[in-house]
Amino acid sequence: MPILSAQFRVILDADIDSDVDDVAALAMLHTLADEKKVDFAGVIVTSDDPYAPLCVDAVNTYFGRPNLPVGFLKSQKELKNHSKYTRQISEEFPHRLRSLENAQESTALYRKILSNSPDSSVVIITIGHLTSFQQLLQSGADTYSPLDGKALASKKVARWICMGGMFPEGKEANFYRPDPLSTVYCLKAWDKQVIFCGWEVGKEVITGGQYLKKSLPTNNPVYRAYELYNGFAGRPSWDQIAVLLLTEKASTYFDRVTNGYCYVSKDGSNQWLSDKDSNHEYIKIKPEVNPNAIARFIDGLVLHNKHLSKQK
């Protein structure tokens, strides 16, 4: 860390529905893309909320990327609008996608982006459950690539950043709800570097409070998401920490634990074991670092001066 020794292509895989930290993480990536620190390649929406991809498209449109591809996990039996903000944002803000059906299927978009990327140039950030990622790894050859999903990802992806788990042990929602077996599969199948951002890190960093409320334009979908979610009462920064690892500040704020591996049980609970080494690592906030400093840095990336100039 930092992992940005060069400009990587970034794919965000998000369950943008039940919590609001996904929206802030998405805004942070737009800031990093505007600053030319990453090449933002696309968003995979791993959610059962039918308005989630439209909400993502509205945020992308606001930040000047209406054509950023959006994929959706379409192989789901039942969809239900359960989010506090996805429907409202999709109805109140302009966007390109006319309906859920216009979003690309998640596996196809994953494969398209990867096949069009240089070798070892992609960072995948997952900030939700891993069903779409599993389907990528299990996919077969298609018109995009003759490689199967695991071989394609191994060739094109430099590393995977995963918001999930509790360290050194515990049971966290992204790992166990609603598809714990996807977590088990992905950790067994993945043989390259993966960096875990556990629940215990994000819970210490409270963002989205009054500072953000006073600073954001009210016509910003991020403002609207926090307003609808909890009225800017503040919220732990689980998903934002994963995006923060793309920045130079990561090595200032976090230590890395590398001597071991993350084992996940069938129920989605996990523990860090040290009987062998692996390509796994997880982060911890350095003892001397005040979590409030991390929070202010995150809120600053969400704000981004380019978009503060929009009329309030």
C-alpha positions as a Markdown table, in Angstrom:
| # | Residue | x | y | z |
|---|---|---|---|---|
| 1 | Met | 0.0 | 0.0 | 0.0 |
| 2 | Pro | -0.6 | 2.3 | -1.7 |
| 3 | Ile | -1.5 | 0.0 | -4.5 |
| 4 | Leu | -1.5 | 2.7 | -7.1 |
| 5 | Ser | 2.0 | 2.4 | -8.5 |
| 6 | Ala | 0.4 | 3.0 | -11.9 |
| 7 | Gln | -3.1 | 4.0 | -13.0 |
| 8 | Phe | -5.3 | 0.9 | -12.7 |
| 9 | Arg | -8.6 | 0.2 | -14.3 |
| 10 | Val | -11.2 | -0.2 | -11.5 |
| 11 | Ile | -14.3 | -2.2 | -11.5 |
| 12 | Leu | -16.6 | -1.6 | -8.5 |
| 13 | Asp | -18.9 | -4.4 | -7.5 |
| 14 | Ala | -21.5 | -3.0 | -5.1 |
| 15 | Asp | -24.7 | -4.0 | -3.3 |
| 16 | Ile | -26.0 | -0.4 | -3.5 |
| 17 | Asp | -29.3 | -0.7 | -1.6 |
| 18 | Ser | -29.4 | -1.5 | 2.1 |
| 19 | Asp | -26.7 | 0.9 | 3.3 |
| 20 | Val | -25.6 | 4.4 | 2.1 |
| 21 | Asp | -21.8 | 3.9 | 2.2 |
| 22 | Asp | -22.0 | 2.4 | -1.3 |
| 23 | Val | -23.0 | 5.8 | -2.6 |
| 24 | Ala | -20.1 | 7.6 | -1.0 |
| 25 | Ala | -17.7 | 4.9 | -2.2 |
| 26 | Leu | -19.0 | 5.4 | -5.8 |
| 27 | Ala | -18.6 | 9.2 | -5.4 |
| 28 | Met | -15.0 | 8.7 | -4.2 |
| 29 | Leu | -14.2 | 6.7 | -7.3 |
| 30 | His | -15.5 | 9.5 | -9.5 |
| 31 | Thr | -13.2 | 11.9 | -7.7 |
| 32 | Leu | -10.2 | 9.6 | -8.2 |
| 33 | Ala | -11.1 | 9.2 | -11.9 |
| 34 | Asp | -11.4 | 13.0 | -12.3 |
| 35 | Glu | -8.0 | 13.4 | -10.8 |
| 36 | Lys | -6.7 | 10.8 | -13.3 |
| 37 | Lys | -5.6 | 8.5 | -10.5 |
| 38 | Val | -7.7 | 5.6 | -11.7 |
| 39 | Asp | -9.4 | 4.6 | -14.9 |
| 40 | Phe | -13.0 | 3.9 | -13.8 |
| 41 | Ala | -14.1 | 1.1 | -16.0 |
| 42 | Gly | -17.6 | 0.1 | -14.8 |
| 43 | Val | -19.9 | -0.8 | -12.0 |
| 44 | Ile | -21.4 | -4.2 | -11.2 |
| 45 | Val | -24.6 | -4.0 | -9.2 |
| 46 | Thr | -25.0 | -7.1 | -7.0 |
| 47 | Ser | -28.4 | -6.3 | -5.5 |
| 48 | Asp | -31.9 | -7.6 | -5.5 |
| 49 | Asp | -33.3 | -4.1 | -5.6 |
| 50 | Pro | -34.6 | -3.3 | -9.2 |
| 51 | Tyr | -33.9 | 0.4 | -8.8 |
| 52 | Ala | -30.2 | -0.1 | -7.7 |
| 53 | Pro | -28.7 | 0.0 | -11.3 |
| 54 | Leu | -30.8 | 3.1 | -12.2 |
| 55 | Cys | -29.6 | 4.8 | -9.0 |
| 56 | Val | -26.0 | 4.0 | -9.9 |
| 57 | Asp | -26.5 | 5.4 | -13.4 |
| 58 | Ala | -28.0 | 8.6 | -11.9 |
| 59 | Val | -24.9 | 9.0 | -9.7 |
| 60 | Asn | -22.6 | 8.3 | -12.6 |
| 61 | Thr | -24.5 | 10.9 | -14.8 |
| 62 | Tyr | -24.3 | 13.5 | -12.1 |
| 63 | Phe | -20.5 | 13.0 | -11.9 |
| 64 | Gly | -20.1 | 13.4 | -15.6 |
| 65 | Arg | -20.0 | 9.8 | -16.7 |
| 66 | Pro | -23.4 | 8.9 | -18.2 |
| 67 | Asn | -21.9 | 6.3 | -20.4 |
| 68 | Leu | -20.0 | 4.4 | -17.7 |
| 69 | Pro | -21.2 | 0.8 | -18.1 |
| 70 | Val | -23.5 | -0.6 | -15.4 |
| 71 | Gly | -24.0 | -4.4 | -15.0 |
| 72 | Phe | -26.7 | -6.1 | -12.9 |
| 73 | Leu | -27.1 | -9.5 | -11.4 |
| 74 | Lys | -30.0 | -10.7 | -13.5 |
| 75 | Ser | -30.1 | -14.3 | -12.5 |
| 76 | Gln | -32.3 | -13.7 | -9.5 |
| 77 | Lys | -35.7 | -15.2 | -8.9 |
| 78 | Glu | -37.2 | -12.2 | -7.0 |
| 79 | Leu | -36.5 | -8.5 | -6.9 |
| 80 | Lys | -37.9 | -6.0 | -4.4 |
| 81 | Asn | -37.4 | -2.3 | -3.7 |
| 82 | His | -36.2 | -2.3 | -0.1 |
| 83 | Ser | -33.7 | 0.6 | -0.2 |
| 84 | Lys | -34.4 | 3.9 | 1.5 |
| 85 | Tyr | -33.0 | 5.8 | -1.5 |
| 86 | Thr | -32.5 | 3.9 | -4.8 |
| 87 | Arg | -36.0 | 4.5 | -6.2 |
| 88 | Gln | -36.1 | 8.1 | -5.2 |
| 89 | Ile | -32.7 | 8.9 | -6.7 |
| 90 | Ser | -33.6 | 7.1 | -9.9 |
| 91 | Glu | -36.8 | 9.1 | -10.1 |
| 92 | Glu | -35.4 | 12.5 | -9.1 |
| 93 | Phe | -32.1 | 12.6 | -11.0 |
| 94 | Pro | -31.4 | 12.2 | -14.8 |
| 95 | His | -29.8 | 9.0 | -16.0 |
| 96 | Arg | -29.2 | 7.1 | -19.3 |
| 97 | Leu | -30.7 | 3.7 | -18.4 |
| 98 | Arg | -34.4 | 3.7 | -19.1 |
| 99 | Ser | -35.1 | 0.5 | -17.1 |
| 100 | Leu | -33.5 | -2.4 | -15.3 |
| 101 | Glu | -33.6 | -4.4 | -18.6 |
| 102 | Asn | -31.2 | -1.9 | -20.2 |
| 103 | Ala | -28.4 | -2.7 | -17.7 |
| 104 | Gln | -25.9 | -5.3 | -18.9 |
| 105 | Glu | -25.8 | -8.7 | -17.3 |
| 106 | Ser | -23.1 | -8.7 | -14.6 |
| 107 | Thr | -21.0 | -11.6 | -15.9 |
| 108 | Ala | -21.0 | -10.3 | -19.5 |
| 109 | Leu | -19.9 | -6.9 | -18.4 |
| 110 | Tyr | -17.2 | -8.3 | -16.1 |
| 111 | Arg | -15.9 | -10.3 | -19.0 |
| 112 | Lys | -16.2 | -7.5 | -21.6 |
| 113 | Ile | -14.2 | -5.1 | -19.4 |
| 114 | Leu | -11.5 | -7.6 | -18.5 |
| 115 | Ser | -11.0 | -8.8 | -22.1 |
| 116 | Asn | -10.6 | -5.2 | -23.2 |
| 117 | Ser | -8.0 | -4.5 | -20.5 |
| 118 | Pro | -4.2 | -4.9 | -20.5 |
| 119 | Asp | -2.8 | -7.8 | -18.5 |
| 120 | Ser | -2.6 | -7.2 | -14.8 |
| 121 | Ser | -4.2 | -3.8 | -15.1 |
| 122 | Val | -7.5 | -4.2 | -13.3 |
| 123 | Val | -8.4 | -3.7 | -9.6 |
| 124 | Ile | -11.7 | -5.3 | -8.6 |
| 125 | Ile | -13.3 | -3.7 | -5.5 |
| 126 | Thr | -16.2 | -5.7 | -4.0 |
| 127 | Ile | -18.3 | -3.9 | -1.4 |
| 128 | Gly | -21.2 | -6.3 | -1.2 |
| 129 | His | -21.8 | -10.1 | -1.4 |
| 130 | Leu | -19.8 | -12.1 | -3.9 |
| 131 | Thr | -22.5 | -13.7 | -6.1 |
| 132 | Ser | -21.6 | -11.7 | -9.3 |
| 133 | Phe | -17.9 | -12.3 | -8.7 |
| 134 | Gln | -18.4 | -16.0 | -8.3 |
| 135 | Gln | -20.4 | -16.1 | -11.5 |
| 136 | Leu | -17.5 | -14.4 | -13.3 |
| 137 | Leu | -15.0 | -16.9 | -12.0 |
| 138 | Gln | -17.3 | -19.8 | -13.0 |
| 139 | Ser | -18.0 | -18.4 | -16.5 |
| 140 | Gly | -17.0 | -20.1 | -19.6 |
| 141 | Ala | -15.5 | -18.9 | -22.9 |
| 142 | Asp | -17.7 | -16.5 | -24.9 |
| 143 | Thr | -17.4 | -13.9 | -27.7 |
| 144 | Tyr | -15.4 | -11.7 | -25.4 |
| 145 | Ser | -12.6 | -14.1 | -24.6 |
| 146 | Pro | -11.7 | -17.8 | -25.2 |
| 147 | Leu | -10.6 | -18.0 | -21.6 |
| 148 | Asp | -12.8 | -19.2 | -18.8 |
| 149 | Gly | -13.6 | -16.8 | -16.0 |
| 150 | Lys | -10.9 | -17.8 | -13.6 |
| 151 | Ala | -8.2 | -17.7 | -16.2 |
| 152 | Leu | -9.4 | -14.4 | -17.6 |
| 153 | Ala | -9.5 | -12.8 | -14.2 |
| 154 | Ser | -6.1 | -14.2 | -13.3 |
| 155 | Lys | -4.6 | -12.8 | -16.4 |
| 156 | Lys | -6.2 | -9.3 | -16.3 |
| 157 | Val | -6.6 | -8.5 | -12.6 |
| 158 | Ala | -3.8 | -7.2 | -10.5 |
| 159 | Arg | -5.5 | -7.5 | -7.2 |
| 160 | Trp | -8.9 | -7.7 | -5.5 |
| 161 | Ile | -9.9 | -5.4 | -2.6 |
| 162 | Cys | -12.8 | -6.9 | -0.6 |
| 163 | Met | -14.9 | -5.2 | 2.0 |
| 164 | Gly | -16.0 | -8.2 | 4.0 |
| 165 | Gly | -15.4 | -10.3 | 7.0 |
| 166 | Met | -14.3 | -9.5 | 10.6 |
| 167 | Phe | -10.7 | -9.8 | 11.7 |
| 168 | Pro | -9.2 | -11.7 | 13.3 |
| 169 | Glu | -12.6 | -13.5 | 13.4 |
| 170 | Gly | -16.3 | -13.0 | 13.3 |
| 171 | Lys | -19.4 | -13.0 | 11.1 |
| 172 | Glu | -20.0 | -10.0 | 8.8 |
| 173 | Ala | -23.0 | -9.4 | 6.4 |
| 174 | Asn | -21.2 | -9.3 | 3.1 |
| 175 | Phe | -19.7 | -12.7 | 3.8 |
| 176 | Tyr | -22.9 | -14.4 | 5.1 |
| 177 | Arg | -25.9 | -12.6 | 3.6 |
| 178 | Pro | -27.5 | -13.6 | 1.4 |
| 179 | Asp | -25.0 | -16.0 | -0.3 |
| 180 | Pro | -22.3 | -17.3 | 2.0 |
| 181 | Leu | -21.3 | -20.1 | -0.3 |
| 182 | Ser | -20.2 | -17.5 | -2.9 |
| 183 | Thr | -17.7 | -16.2 | -0.3 |
| 184 | Val | -16.4 | -19.7 | 0.3 |
| 185 | Tyr | -16.1 | -20.3 | -3.4 |
| 186 | Cys | -14.4 | -17.1 | -4.3 |
| 187 | Leu | -11.7 | -17.3 | -1.5 |
| 188 | Lys | -10.9 | -20.9 | -2.6 |
| 189 | Ala | -10.8 | -20.1 | -6.3 |
| 190 | Trp | -8.8 | -16.8 | -6.1 |
| 191 | Asp | -5.1 | -17.3 | -6.3 |
| 192 | Lys | -3.9 | -13.7 | -6.6 |
| 193 | Gln | -3.6 | -10.9 | -4.0 |
| 194 | Val | -6.7 | -10.0 | -2.0 |
| 195 | Ile | -6.9 | -7.3 | 0.6 |
| 196 | Phe | -9.7 | -7.5 | 3.1 |
| 197 | Cys | -11.2 | -4.4 | 4.8 |
| 198 | Gly | -13.0 | -5.9 | 7.7 |
| 199 | Trp | -16.1 | -4.6 | 9.6 |
| 200 | Glu | -14.0 | -3.6 | 12.6 |
| 201 | Val | -12.1 | -1.0 | 10.6 |
| 202 | Gly | -15.0 | 0.8 | 9.0 |
| 203 | Lys | -17.1 | 0.9 | 12.1 |
| 204 | Glu | -14.5 | 3.2 | 13.7 |
| 205 | Val | -14.6 | 5.8 | 10.9 |
| 206 | Ile | -17.8 | 7.8 | 11.0 |
| 207 | Thr | -18.6 | 9.9 | 7.9 |
| 208 | Gly | -21.7 | 11.4 | 6.3 |
| 209 | Gly | -22.5 | 13.7 | 9.2 |
| 210 | Gln | -23.1 | 17.4 | 9.5 |
| 211 | Tyr | -19.8 | 18.3 | 7.8 |
| 212 | Leu | -20.9 | 16.6 | 4.6 |
| 213 | Lys | -24.4 | 18.0 | 4.9 |
| 214 | Lys | -23.1 | 21.6 | 5.1 |
| 215 | Ser | -20.6 | 21.1 | 2.3 |
| 216 | Leu | -22.5 | 19.1 | -0.4 |
| 217 | Pro | -24.8 | 20.8 | -2.9 |
| 218 | Thr | -28.3 | 19.9 | -2.2 |
| 219 | Asn | -28.8 | 18.8 | -5.8 |
| 220 | Asn | -26.1 | 16.2 | -5.5 |
| 221 | Pro | -27.5 | 12.6 | -5.4 |
| 222 | Val | -25.0 | 11.8 | -2.6 |
| 223 | Tyr | -26.7 | 14.5 | -0.5 |
| 224 | Arg | -30.1 | 13.0 | -1.3 |
| 225 | Ala | -29.0 | 9.5 | -0.4 |
| 226 | Tyr | -27.7 | 10.5 | 3.1 |
| 227 | Glu | -30.8 | 12.7 | 3.6 |
| 228 | Leu | -33.1 | 9.8 | 2.9 |
| 229 | Tyr | -31.0 | 7.2 | 4.7 |
| 230 | Asn | -30.5 | 8.8 | 8.1 |
| 231 | Gly | -30.7 | 12.6 | 7.8 |
| 232 | Phe | -26.9 | 12.9 | 8.0 |
| 233 | Ala | -26.7 | 11.3 | 11.4 |
| 234 | Gly | -23.3 | 9.8 | 10.5 |
| 235 | Arg | -22.5 | 6.3 | 9.4 |
| 236 | Pro | -19.6 | 3.9 | 9.6 |
| 237 | Ser | -17.4 | 3.9 | 6.5 |
| 238 | Trp | -17.1 | 0.2 | 5.6 |
| 239 | Asp | -17.2 | 0.6 | 1.8 |
| 240 | Gln | -15.3 | 3.9 | 1.6 |
| 241 | Ile | -12.3 | 2.3 | 3.3 |
| 242 | Ala | -12.0 | -0.2 | 0.4 |
| 243 | Val | -11.8 | 2.7 | -2.1 |
| 244 | Leu | -9.4 | 4.7 | 0.2 |
| 245 | Leu | -6.9 | 1.8 | -0.3 |
| 246 | Leu | -6.4 | 3.2 | -3.9 |
| 247 | Thr | -4.9 | 6.4 | -2.5 |
| 248 | Glu | -1.5 | 7.4 | -1.2 |
| 249 | Lys | -3.0 | 8.0 | 2.2 |
| 250 | Ala | -3.6 | 4.2 | 2.7 |
| 251 | Ser | 0.0 | 3.6 | 4.0 |
| 252 | Thr | -0.4 | 6.5 | 6.4 |
| 253 | Tyr | -3.6 | 5.2 | 8.0 |
| 254 | Phe | -3.3 | 1.4 | 7.9 |
| 255 | Asp | -1.1 | -1.5 | 8.8 |
| 256 | Arg | -1.2 | -4.7 | 6.8 |
| 257 | Val | -1.4 | -8.2 | 8.3 |
| 258 | Thr | 0.0 | -10.7 | 5.9 |
| 259 | Asn | 1.1 | -13.7 | 7.8 |
| 260 | Gly | -1.8 | -16.1 | 7.3 |
| 261 | Tyr | -5.1 | -16.5 | 5.4 |
| 262 | Cys | -8.8 | -15.9 | 5.7 |
| 263 | Tyr | -10.8 | -19.1 | 6.2 |
| 264 | Val | -14.6 | -18.9 | 5.6 |
| 265 | Ser | -17.0 | -21.4 | 6.9 |
| 266 | Lys | -20.2 | -22.5 | 5.1 |
| 267 | Asp | -22.3 | -20.1 | 7.2 |
| 268 | Gly | -20.1 | -17.1 | 6.2 |
| 269 | Ser | -18.3 | -16.7 | 9.4 |
| 270 | Asn | -14.5 | -16.2 | 9.0 |
| 271 | Gln | -11.3 | -16.4 | 10.9 |
| 272 | Trp | -7.7 | -15.5 | 10.3 |
| 273 | Leu | -5.4 | -18.5 | 10.5 |
| 274 | Ser | -1.7 | -18.4 | 10.5 |
| 275 | Asp | -0.6 | -22.0 | 9.9 |
| 276 | Lys | 0.4 | -21.1 | 6.3 |
| 277 | Asp | 1.1 | -18.1 | 4.2 |
| 278 | Ser | -1.1 | -16.9 | 1.3 |
| 279 | Asn | -1.9 | -14.0 | -0.9 |
| 280 | His | -4.4 | -12.8 | 1.6 |
| 281 | Glu | -4.0 | -9.8 | 3.8 |
| 282 | Tyr | -6.2 | -7.5 | 6.0 |
| 283 | Ile | -5.8 | -4.0 | 7.2 |
| 284 | Lys | -5.8 | -2.4 | 10.7 |
| 285 | Ile | -5.9 | 1.2 | 11.7 |
| 286 | Lys | -2.5 | 2.2 | 12.9 |
| 287 | Pro | -2.5 | 2.8 | 16.7 |
| 288 | Glu | -1.4 | 6.4 | 16.4 |
| 289 | Val | -4.0 | 7.3 | 13.8 |
| 290 | Asn | -7.2 | 9.1 | 14.9 |
| 291 | Pro | -10.2 | 7.7 | 13.0 |
| 292 | Asn | -11.6 | 11.2 | 12.6 |
| 293 | Ala | -8.7 | 12.1 | 10.4 |
| 294 | Ile | -9.6 | 9.2 | 8.1 |
| 295 | Ala | -13.2 | 10.3 | 8.1 |
| 296 | Arg | -12.4 | 13.8 | 7.1 |
| 297 | Phe | -10.2 | 12.5 | 4.2 |
| 298 | Ile | -13.0 | 10.3 | 3.0 |
| 299 | Asp | -15.6 | 13.1 | 3.2 |
| 300 | Gly | -13.1 | 15.3 | 1.2 |
| 301 | Leu | -13.0 | 12.7 | -1.6 |
| 302 | Val | -16.8 | 12.5 | -1.6 |
| 303 | Leu | -17.0 | 16.3 | -1.9 |
| 304 | His | -14.4 | 16.9 | -4.6 |
| 305 | Asn | -14.2 | 20.6 | -5.5 |
| 306 | Lys | -15.1 | 20.1 | -9.2 |
| 307 | His | -18.6 | 19.1 | -8.2 |
| 308 | Leu | -18.9 | 21.6 | -5.3 |
| 309 | Ser | -19.2 | 24.3 | -8.0 |
| 310 | Lys | -22.6 | 23.0 | -9.1 |
| 311 | Gln | -25.4 | 25.3 | -8.2 |
| 312 | Lys | -26.9 | 24.7 | -4.7 |
